[in-house]
Amino acid sequence: MEESFWSRELRGDGLFNRRVIRVVVIVLIALLTLQIIFWLRTPIFWLVISAFLAIAASGPVNVLAERMRRGYAIAIVYLAIFVIPLAFAALLLPPLVKSAVSLAKDMPQYVHDVRQWIEQSDLFQRLDDNFDINQKLTDAANDLAGSLDDAAALLGDIGGAAINSIFAGFTILIMSMFMVSRGREWVDAWIASHPKHEAEMLDRTTRRVAGAVSGYIGGAIAQAFVAFLAALIILTIIGAPSPLVLATIVGVFDVIPMVGATIAGLIVGIVTVFGDFPVDTIVWALYVIGYQQFENYVVQPRIQQRAVAVDPFIVLVAVLFGGTLMGITGALLAIPVAATIQIVIQESRTFRKEVKRIRAEEAAVSAADPSEA
């Protein structure tokens, strides 16, 4: 019996309705997934940081594990990760606080010196007449000095943030330790579940990524220490106010790729205005220009070239995207993430070429079998 027109239409409507329902369900599941990710964004972020820390720590752990039990190696490495920053902070924090307080107290005198220099300059005198620069600088200096009376409230806020940071850091360390202790087993089990050729590619990729991330982190720390030491020397020579504080700012910001050194140079340059202006500012500007060239062409290539070989344009784009998404932490993670993506793409291309070669060889053998028979 021939199917009627209305039967075909009803069947078509039913198929259309099922497709619409399927699309709606997929959209709802996607929205729900995004909402869950948003709710869990903080622990997910901690998990990502823990993974990078675990990759960085796996290198020294593997070296020590060749001479002792792996548990002892993990304990030693993470004890060093925990103790070294505390020791460094204990050494730097007292002079940093002292220098910062001294800088704040001496700010009115620095402003007074700047005012004297402005009064002797015809150009700045005209600017002062138009924009009242002298009075604004004086008010800013008095406000800064007077704000020391509110230090208790400020320290209370800092203390609350410090407690939250300590909890987050402790959680990240614990998760990272679990990843180092069991992570390679999980990765090996996942690799073993794939066919032989895929397993070789995955093993090669994971090891390259681990080497790139650990090399980048170690290189960034070494590069920041060199920048800190060089800045401390030049700031001490020119007699800049609070050289240890300023050098620490330079070292911390130097960890941020591409833009960190420039931001630190501008911050320190503003502070040098309150010293022996304009000599200190000119000397510092010349130093920043010279050191950035030295860092870009000597220090950074030697430290990072072997670990992370990423095109500078890709580095800039990655830093911009990472900084926009997750602030300073995103900018710090941008280069290793970009290196990871680059390694995955390279290994995928190599794997596809190997698969094509193997299939071509198998086809050639299959074609040659009948003639050999």
C-alpha positions in Angstrom: 0.0 0.0 0.0 1.4 3.4 -1.0 2.2 5.7 1.8 -0.1 8.8 1.9 1.1 12.4 1.7 0.0 13.2 5.2 1.9 10.2 6.6 5.0 11.4 5.0 4.4 14.9 6.4 3.8 13.7 9.9 6.9 11.5 9.8 8.9 14.5 8.5 7.5 16.7 11.3 8.4 14.1 13.9 12.0 13.9 12.6 12.2 17.7 12.6 10.9 17.9 16.2 13.5 15.3 17.3 16.2 17.3 15.7 15.0 20.5 17.4 14.8 18.8 20.8 18.3 17.4 20.3 19.7 20.9 19.5 17.9 22.4 22.5 19.3 19.7 24.8 22.8 20.2 23.5 22.6 23.9 24.0 21.3 23.5 27.5 24.0 21.0 28.4 26.6 23.4 27.0 25.2 26.3 29.0 25.1 24.2 32.2 28.7 23.1 31.6 29.8 26.7 31.2 27.9 27.7 34.4 29.5 24.9 36.4 33.0 26.0 35.1 32.2 29.5 36.2 31.2 28.3 39.7 34.3 26.2 39.9 36.7 28.7 38.3 38.7 29.2 41.5 39.6 25.5 42.1 40.0 25.0 38.3 42.5 27.9 38.3 44.3 26.3 41.3 44.4 23.0 39.5 46.0 24.6 36.5 48.7 26.3 38.7 49.2 23.0 40.5 49.8 21.2 37.1 52.4 23.7 36.0 54.1 23.6 39.4 54.1 19.8 39.3 55.7 19.8 35.8 58.3 22.3 37.0 59.1 20.2 40.1 59.2 16.9 38.3 62.7 17.6 36.8 64.5 17.9 40.2 62.4 15.2 41.7 63.4 12.8 38.9 67.1 13.7 39.4 66.9 13.1 43.1 64.8 9.9 42.7 67.8 8.3 41.0 69.7 8.5 44.3 67.0 7.9 46.8 63.3 6.9 47.2 60.9 9.0 45.2 58.9 10.0 48.3 62.0 11.4 49.9 62.9 13.3 46.7 59.4 14.8 46.5 59.6 15.8 50.2 63.0 17.5 49.7 62.0 19.4 46.5 58.7 20.7 48.0 60.3 21.6 51.3 62.7 23.7 49.2 59.8 25.2 47.3 58.2 26.1 50.6 61.2 27.2 52.6 63.2 29.2 50.0 60.5 31.8 49.4 59.9 32.2 53.2 63.7 32.6 53.8 63.9 35.1 50.9 60.9 37.0 52.4 62.4 37.0 55.9 65.6 38.5 54.5 63.9 41.1 52.4 60.8 42.0 54.2 62.3 44.0 57.1 64.5 46.2 54.9 61.7 46.4 52.4 59.2 47.7 55.1 61.9 50.0 56.5 62.7 51.4 53.1 59.1 51.8 52.1 58.3 53.7 55.4 61.4 55.8 54.9 60.4 56.6 51.4 57.0 57.7 52.5 58.3 59.9 55.3 60.9 61.5 53.0 58.4 62.1 50.3 57.7 65.7 51.4 61.4 66.5 51.2 61.6 65.0 47.7 58.6 67.0 46.7 60.3 70.1 48.1 63.4 69.5 46.1 61.3 69.0 43.0 59.5 72.3 43.7 62.8 74.1 43.9 63.9 72.7 40.6 60.6 73.6 39.1 60.8 77.2 40.4 64.2 77.5 38.7 62.8 76.3 35.3 61.0 78.8 33.2 59.2 76.0 31.3 57.9 74.3 34.4 57.1 77.6 35.9 54.7 78.3 33.1 53.2 74.8 33.5 52.8 75.4 37.2 51.0 78.6 36.5 48.6 76.8 34.2 48.1 73.5 36.1 49.1 74.3 39.8 51.6 71.4 39.8 53.3 72.6 43.0 50.2 72.5 45.2 49.1 69.1 43.8 52.6 67.6 44.6 52.5 69.1 48.1 49.0 67.7 48.8 50.0 64.3 47.4 53.1 64.2 49.6 51.2 65.3 52.7 48.5 62.7 52.1 51.1 60.0 51.7 52.9 60.9 54.9 49.6 61.2 56.8 48.4 57.9 55.5 50.9 56.2 57.8 48.6 56.8 60.7 46.1 54.5 59.0 48.6 51.7 58.8 46.8 49.4 61.2 43.7 49.2 59.0 45.8 48.7 56.0 47.7 45.9 57.7 44.4 44.3 58.7 43.3 44.2 55.1 46.7 42.9 54.0 46.5 40.3 56.7 43.2 39.0 55.5 44.4 38.8 51.9 47.6 37.1 53.1 45.6 34.4 55.0 43.6 33.7 51.8 46.8 33.6 49.8 48.4 31.2 52.2 45.4 28.9 52.1 45.4 28.9 48.3 49.2 28.4 48.2 49.0 25.5 50.6 46.2 23.8 48.6 48.1 24.3 45.4 51.2 22.7 46.9 49.3 19.7 48.2 47.6 19.1 44.8 50.9 19.5 43.0 52.6 17.0 45.3 49.9 14.4 44.5 50.4 15.1 40.8 54.2 14.7 41.0 53.8 11.4 43.0 51.2 9.8 40.8 51.0 12.0 37.7 53.4 10.0 35.6 51.6 6.8 36.4 48.3 8.4 35.3 49.9 9.7 32.1 51.6 6.4 31.4 48.3 4.5 31.9 46.5 6.9 29.5 49.3 6.5 26.9 49.3 2.8 27.2 45.6 2.7 26.3 46.4 3.9 22.8 47.9 2.0 19.9 51.6 1.7 19.6 52.3 4.6 17.1 49.9 6.9 18.9 51.5 6.0 22.3 54.9 6.9 21.0 53.7 10.2 19.8 51.9 11.0 23.1 54.8 10.0 25.2 57.2 12.2 23.2 54.7 15.1 23.4 54.2 14.9 27.2 57.9 14.7 27.8 58.6 17.7 25.5 55.9 19.7 27.2 57.2 18.9 30.7 60.7 19.9 29.6 59.5 23.2 28.1 57.4 24.2 31.1 60.1 23.3 33.7 62.8 25.0 31.6 60.7 28.2 31.2 59.9 28.5 34.9 63.6 27.9 35.9 64.7 30.4 33.2 62.2 33.0 34.3 63.4 32.8 37.9 67.0 33.1 36.8 66.3 36.0 34.5 64.4 37.9 37.3 67.3 37.4 39.7 69.7 38.8 37.2 67.5 41.8 36.6 67.1 42.3 40.4 70.8 42.2 41.0 71.7 44.5 38.1 69.1 47.0 39.2 70.2 46.9 42.8 73.8 47.7 41.7 72.9 50.6 39.5 70.4 52.1 41.9 72.9 51.9 44.8 75.5 53.6 42.6 73.3 56.5 41.7 72.0 56.8 45.3 68.4 56.3 44.5 65.9 56.3 47.4 65.2 52.8 48.8 67.3 50.8 46.2 66.3 47.4 47.7 62.6 48.1 47.3 63.0 49.4 43.7 65.3 46.5 42.7 62.7 44.0 44.1 60.0 45.7 42.0 62.3 45.3 39.0 62.9 41.6 39.7 59.2 40.8 40.3 58.0 42.6 37.2 60.7 41.1 35.1 59.0 37.8 35.4 56.1 39.2 33.4 56.9 38.5 29.7 57.3 41.3 27.2 56.0 44.2 29.3 57.2 43.6 32.8 60.6 45.1 32.5 59.2 48.3 30.8 56.5 48.7 33.6 59.2 48.3 36.3 61.5 50.8 34.5 58.7 53.4 34.4 57.9 52.9 38.1 61.5 53.3 39.2 62.0 56.2 36.8 59.2 58.1 38.5 60.8 57.4 41.9 64.2 58.7 40.7 62.6 62.1 40.0 62.5 62.6 43.8 66.3 61.9 44.0 69.0 63.8 42.3 66.8 65.0 39.4 67.5 65.0 36.5 70.8 63.2 36.7 69.4 60.0 38.4 66.4 59.9 36.0 68.7 60.2 32.9 71.1 57.6 34.2 68.3 55.2 35.0 66.6 55.7 31.6 69.9 55.0 29.9 70.4 51.9 32.0 66.9 50.6 31.3 67.3 51.0 27.6 70.8 49.3 27.6 69.8 46.5 30.0 66.6 45.7 28.0 68.7 45.2 24.9 71.2 43.1 26.9 68.4 41.0 28.4 66.5 40.6 25.0 69.6 39.6 23.0 71.9 38.0 25.6 70.2 36.9 28.8 66.8 35.8 27.6 67.9 33.9 24.5 70.5 31.9 26.5 68.1 31.1 29.3 64.9 30.4 27.3 65.9 29.5 23.8 66.5 25.8 24.5 63.5 25.4 26.7 60.8 27.4 24.8 61.3 28.2 21.2 58.2 30.3 20.5 57.9 33.1 17.8 58.0 36.6 19.4 54.7 37.5 17.8 53.0 34.5 19.2 54.5 35.3 22.6 53.0 38.8 22.4 49.6 37.6 21.4 49.6 34.9 24.1 50.6 37.4 26.8 47.8 39.8 25.7 45.2 37.0 25.7 46.5 35.5 29.0 46.6 38.9 30.7 43.1 39.8 29.6 41.7 36.5 30.8 43.5 36.0 34.1 45.5 39.1 34.8 49.2 38.8 35.8 48.9 35.1 36.4 47.5 34.6 32.9 50.4 36.6 31.5 52.9 34.4 33.4 51.3 31.2 32.1 50.9 32.5 28.6 54.3 31.5 27.2 54.3 27.9 28.6 50.7 27.4 27.4 51.8 28.7 23.9 54.8 26.4 23.9 52.6 23.5 24.9 50.1 24.3 22.0 53.1 24.6 19.6 54.6 21.3 20.7 51.2 19.5 20.3 50.7 20.9 16.8 54.3 19.9 15.8 53.9 16.4 17.2 50.5 16.0 15.5 51.9 17.0 12.2 54.8 14.6 12.6 52.4 11.8 13.6 50.2 12.4 10.6 53.3 12.2 8.3 54.4 9.0 10.0 50.9 7.5 9.5 50.9 8.4 5.8 54.4 6.9 5.4 53.4 3.7 7.1 50.2 3.4 5.0 52.2 4.0 1.9 54.7 1.3 2.8 51.8 -1.1 3.6 50.2 -0.3 0.3 53.4 -0.9 -1.6 53.9 -4.2 0.1 50.3 -5.2 -0.6 50.8 -4.3 -4.3 54.1 -6.2 -4.5 52.6 -9.4 -2.9 50.8 -10.7 -6.1 53.9 -10.4 -8.3 56.1 -12.1 -5.6 53.6 -14.9 -5.4 
